[in-house]
Amino acid sequence: MGSVKDLKSKQELDEALNGSSPVVLHFWASWCEASKQMDQVFSHLSTDFPHALFFRVEAEEQPEISEAYAVSAVPYFVLCKDGKTVDTLEGANPSSLANKVAKIVGSADNAKSAAPASLGLAAGPAVLETVKELAKDNGSSHSVTPSSGLSNSLKNRLQQLVHSHHVFLFMKGTPEQPKVLILWRTSSVHPKVWLQQEVVDILEETDNEVREGMKQFSNWPTFPQLYCKGELVGGCDIIVAMHESEELKDVFIDHGIPVISKETKGSAKSGGISDASGLSAALSSRLETLIASSPVMLFMKGKPEEPKCGFSGKVVEILKEEKITFGSFDILSDDEVRQGLKVLSNWSSYPQLYIKGELIGGSDIVLEMQKSGELKKVLAEKGILPSETLEDRLKNLISASSTMLFMKGTPDAPRCGFSSKVVDALKKEGVRFGSFDILSDEEVRQGLKTYSNWPTFPQLYYKGELIGGCDIILELYNNGELKSTLSE
């Protein structure tokens, strides 16, 4: 089929980059279904573009290479020419990958090979048609965000959609008339859950952009997709399983979403460990042993490397961001534990995070604790993390991203003109950067002035070193030196 080679070392990659052929890298993971699907497309492309070198990189097995390209999710593609990175793609998008490969390999005429018949075998007729259109439009320019491969306008539209209602369902058809047999199961859930939900019919002709975009946005290749407060709950099987265990309704209740129930719910959950009445002594003992099996213990759906719902994935992401070592238990693998822990903890949904045997809460609580800094404080008080000085905290924040901007507000909603100008310059140069809203933390705001010996904001750092404020950044941008300064 194709001439794809598994990359085994950084040295092997460096040798390939020093050659004359374009290099295309596919960062993948064995547990990721989307990686496996895209690997078929990748293999076909290697056949149709024989003058380029195609390498697979197992992201978790090659951390040095993954870190060099800031890989944080799979599948992820890096396209290199003349030894330099010229383009990237995150997520499963066969048409976009084919078009990007065509652009770096040859001229617009050669780009017609972005839509070969062989690609259709891997990607299907709908994607094939899209690839053909992209190949024809090879010379046009598109405003694309480096993090997701989605245009800024589409990404904003999708974000607005998933946050426009507390519960949002993307499906084929409508609840009354599902267009796919499997959806009859999902749509039948809602009358029993007594929930009012907003539906987007992703089969409508005008919403084809939403249909394809949501696959990347959610990193979930199929429909339906159910969101709760902007977080992906899952697809059909997960929704049905949660409904049958009566957990779906509990998730909505835990997230403050009113449901119309024919039964009166019991007393509000306290989140504390109950007397576990009704549990056998053996099960209670087993649950307590599991909770104590790690200082930080997460009961979740799926595994940390392959979460089975968006809420579990969010907590895993937070723990990894904070560099917290934790144990986990897949509650989908053991229904006795799944049901028993709800009673023991007096908390009816998952994930559940425990620190030194004490229930912290679910995804909403953990997220709020991370934002406020309370999570690290609790971990320090419990002796899991050393107490953090202000200087340590500032150093960690500065090194949170290779390019880090301390600003007023956020990149999507700057709170001062100087911060807005710097964000605009970085985006125009295609620079990927992290940010921190200094208005949200007075300790950081005042401490950073002393630490950097720079009295105003914004402040831009690269690899831990202060570059400067608004005037310096704009001067570098106007002189064409900003991107090179942030890549040295």
N, C-alpha and C positions, 0 to 999 in steps of 0.2 A: 504494500500500500504506500505508505509514506516513508520518508527518510528522517524520522525523528530520533534524536539521540538523548539518552538520559545523562544529564550533567552531574558529574561526581565531585567536582572540586572548583574552587575559585580560580586556581591556576589554569584549569582547562578552559574556563570562561574567558580569562584574560588572553589566552592564546587565540581564541576564536575572535575576540574583539579586535585584536591586532591585525587580523586578516583583512582582505578586501571585500568579503561578502557581508551583506546585511545579516544581522542576527536577531532571531525572534525567540523569546523565552516564555515558557508557559509554567507559571508557579501553580502547583496543584497539591491536593491532599487525597489520600486513598479513601478517606471517609466521606468526601464531598461528592454527591451525585452530579452536581453541576460541573465539577472538574472532569468527571468521566465523560459526560456528554460533549463538553468542549474539546476533549482530547481527540474525539473522532473528527471534528471539524479541523483541528490543528493538524492531524495526520493527513487529511485530504489536501490542506493548503500546502503542506511540505512537498506533495507530489506536483501540485500545479505551479509552484514557484521554486523550481529546482536550484535556482541561483542563490537562494538564501539558506542560511543555516538555522535549523529548528531544534531547540533544546527544551526538554522537560526538566523542571526543577522541583523536587519534592520539598515544599516550603519548610516543613518542620524538621526534615533531615539535613537541610543545608541552611542553617540559621545565618551563617556569615554572608551568604549570597542574598538571602531574603532581607536581611537588615540593610545591606548595601542599597537595595532598591525600595526600602520602606514598605515592604509587603505586609499588609495587616489583614488581608482577606483573600480567599481563593474562590474561583480561579482568578488569576491576575496575569496580565501579559505585558511584557516590556519589549519594545522594538528599537533596535540599535543600528546605526549606520555610521561608518567611519569611526568606530570606537566610541560613539556617543549615543546616549539615550535620546531618541527623537519623538517617541510617543509611548503611551501606556493605555491599558484598558483593564478596568476592574469589572468582574461579573461575567455572566454567560450571555454574550451577544454575538452570535456567529456572523451576522451581516456586518457589524461594525469591525470585527476582527479582520474579516476578509478584505474590507475596504482599506483598513490601515496597513495591512501587509502589502496590498497592491501599490499603495502610495510610496512606500520606501523601497520597493524592489525595482520599479521601473516607471516608464512614462505613462501618460493617460491611456495610450493604446494598449499597453501591457495590462492596465488595470482591468480590462475586460475579463481577464482570467480570474477576477474575484468572484465570478459567478459561473464556475464550471458545472457541468452536469454532475460531476462526482460530488461536489459540495451538496447538491440536492439530496443525495443519499443519506448524508449525515444530518443535514439541517432541516429537511422537509421543504415542500413546495412554497409555503408562505415566506420562509426565510430566504429561499433562493430568489424569489421575486424581489424582495427587499434588497438583497445583495446586488442584483442586476441594476436596480435604480441607483444605488449608491455608486456603483462603478461608473455609470453614465455621468454622475454628478461629481466625479473625482476631483475636479479642480475647484469646487466651491469650498468656502470656508464656513466653519460652524463654531459657535461659542460653546465650548465644552468645559465642564468642571473636571479638574484633574482627578478628584477623589472617586467619581462614580461613572464617568463616561456619558452622563446625561447632560443635555443642554441646561443652562441655568434656568431658562424659562420653564422647561418640563419638570426639572427637579423641584422648583418652587411650587408648581401646580400640584405635583404629587404630594408634597409636604402639606399643602393647604387642604387637599382632599382627605388625607388620613387623620388630620387634626380637626377637620370641620365638624365632626360629630364624635361623641365619646366612643361610639361603636360604629364601625364602618366595614361594609362587606363588598369586596370586589368579586363578581361572579359572572358567569355566562348565562345571560337571560335575566329573568326577574324571579322573585320568590314564588310568584304564581305560575310562571312558565319557564322553568330551568331549561337551558339549551343542551345540557350534557347530563346523561343518566345519573352519574355519580352525584350530581348536585341535588337530585331529589332528596337524598339522604340529608344533606346539609340544610336545605331550605326547610325541611320538615322539623328541624330543631327549633326554629324560632317561635312558632306558636306555643310550644311546650315551655320555652324559657320565658315567655311573656315579655318580650323585649321589643322595643321600637328601634329599628335600625335603618340606616340610610344605605341604599344600594346603588352602585354604579354598574351599569350593564356594559361590560368590557367587550361585548361582541358588536356593539353599535359601530357602524362604519366610521363615524366621526371620532370614536375613541380608540382607534387602532394605536395611536401614539401612547395612550394610557396603558393599553394592554401590554405592549412591548416594554414600555418604560418601567412598569411595576415589577417585571421580572428582575430587572437590575436593581431597582430601588430597594426591594425586599430581599434580594438574593434568594428568591423562592420561585422555581421555574414553572409552576402550575397554578391553576385557579380551581376553586375559590381561595381567597385570602381574607382572613378576618382580622381586623385591627381593633384594639381596645386602647383608648387614650393615646393613639399614635404609635403603639407598639404592636408588632405582629404576634398574634396568638398562634396561628398555624393554618393548615389547610383542612381538607375534608375529614381525613381520618382522625386528626387530633381533635377537631371540633366535635365530631360525633362521639368520640371516646369521652371527652369532657362532659358532654351532655348526658351520656348514659350513666356516668358516675355522679351526676348532679354537680359537677365541679364548675361547669361553665357559668351557671347562675351565681355560684359563690365568688368566682373571679370578678364578675360585674359588681357584686355587692362590696367586695373588698376594695374595689377601686372607686367607690362612691357613686356608682351608677344605679339609679333606681330601677327596679324590675317590678312588674305587676304580678304578684304571686297569689295563688289561691290558698296558700298556707301562711300562717303568721310565723315569721322568722323568730327564733329564740332570742335570748338576750344578746346584746352586742358583744362582739368578741373582744376580749381584753388583750389577747396576744400572749398571755402568760401560760405557763405549764399548768394544766388542770390536774385534778385528782385521778384522771384517766379511768373514771368509773365505767365499767362495762368491758374493759380490756382484761385479758387474761394476764396473770402474773408473768408468764413466759414471754408474751408479746411486749408487755411494758418493759421488762428487763432487756429484751432485744433492742427495742427502740432507744432506750437510754444508753445502751452500749454503742449503738450506731452514732448517736449524737455526740458522745464523748470520744469517738474514734479519732477525731482531729480537733485541734484547738479552734479552727474555723471550718465549719461543716456546712455544706450546701446540699439540700435535698431538692432535686431539680428534675425536669423532664428531659431525658437524654443524658449525654455526657458533655463535659466541658468542651471537648473538641467537636461535638456535634449536638448542640442543643436542639430539642424538639419543639420548643415554643419560644416566642420572642421575649417573654418575661424572663425565662431562665437564661436566655442568651444575654440579656441586658445585665443581669447580676454577674455572670461569668466575665463579661467585658469589664465591668467595674472592678472586680477583684484583680483581674490581670493588669488593668491600668494602674492600680495601686500597688502592684507587685506583691500581692498577698498570697502566700502559700495556703492552699485549702484542700480539704477532702470533699468528696461528692458521692452522692448515691442517686442512681436513676430510679425514681419512684415508678416509672412505667414498667420496670422489670419485676416488680414485686407488689402485687395488689394488697397484700396483708399489711406491708409497711405503709403503702400509700394511704389506705383508709385509717389505719391505726394511728399514724402520726397526726392526722387531723384532730383526732380525739385527744391525744396526749398533749398537743400544743395548743388546743382550742383555737386553731387557725385553719380555715377550711380550704385554702388554695395553695398552689405552688408557683414559684420556688419558696423555700423557707431557709433562711440563713441563721445559723447558730454560732455564737462566739463563746467559747469556754462553757458550753452547755446551756447558754441562755439564748432564747429566741430573740432575734433582732427584728425580723419581719420579712416582708416580700419585696418585690422589685421597686415599688414606689418609695417605700421607707429607706431602702438601701441607697437609692438614687439621691434622695433628699439629704441623707447623711453624708454622702460623698460631696455633694455641692457645698454643704455647710462646713465641711471639714470635721464633722462629728465622727465619721467612720474611723478615721485615723486616730482621733482622740480616744475613742472607746478601745481600739486595738492597743494603744499605748497603755491605757489604764489597766487592761487585762494582761499586760506583760508580753503581748504577742509582737508588738512593734516597739522599738526604743522610743522614748520621748523625743519629739522633734523640736529643735530650736528654730527660731524665726529664720536664722541664716540658712539652716538646713532646708527649711521649707522653700525659701526663695531659690536656692540652688536647684532643688528638685523641680520647681515650676519652670525655671529658665531652661532646664535640660529636658523638659517634657516633650519638646519637638526640636529638631535641628534648627528650624527657623521659628522663633517664638516672639509674638507681638503682645505687649502689655498695653492695653488701650482702654478707652472709655466706651463701654457698651460691647457689642459683639460684631463680628464681620458682617452679619446680616442686618444688624441694626446699630450702627455706630451712634455714640451719644455726644460726639463733638466733631467739628469740621476737620481738625487735624488728624484725628483717628480715621475718619472717613477717607481722607486723601491718601493716607498710607495704605489702607486696605485696598483702595482702587488701584494704586500703583502695583502692589503685589499681585493682585488678580490679573491685571493686564499683562504682566510678565509671566503668568502661569506658575507662580511660585506657590508651592504647598506650604502652609504654615499653621502653627497652633496659635491659640490666643487665650488671653485671660482678661476678664473684665475687672479692672481695678476699682470700679465703683461698687463692686459686690463684696469687697473685703478691705476694710480700712487699715488693718494691720499690714497687709501686703502693700497697699498703696503708699503708706508712709515709710514702711521698711525698705521698699525698693529704691526710694529716693536716696536714702543713706547708703544702701548697698552699692548702687551704681554711681553715686555721686552725680546724679543727673536729676534736677529738681522737677521736671515736667513730664507729661505723657502726651503721646505714645512713646514707648521705648521698644526698639527692635533689637533682638539678640540673634546671633548666628553661632551655632556650636558653642553656646555658653558665653560668648563675647558680645559686649554691647556694640551695636553698629551706630546707633544714634536715634534722634527724634525725627519729627516731621520734615524739617528743613533739609537735613542730611539725606534722608531717604529720597525726597523729591529731587534733590540735586543729582544723586546717583541715577535715579530713573531718567531724568532729562538728558543726562550724559550717556545713556545706554550702558551704564556700568552696574545697575542694580542686580540683574540676574547673575552676572559673572561673580559679583561680590559674594552672593549667597550660594555659590557652588564651588568655591575654592577649597 
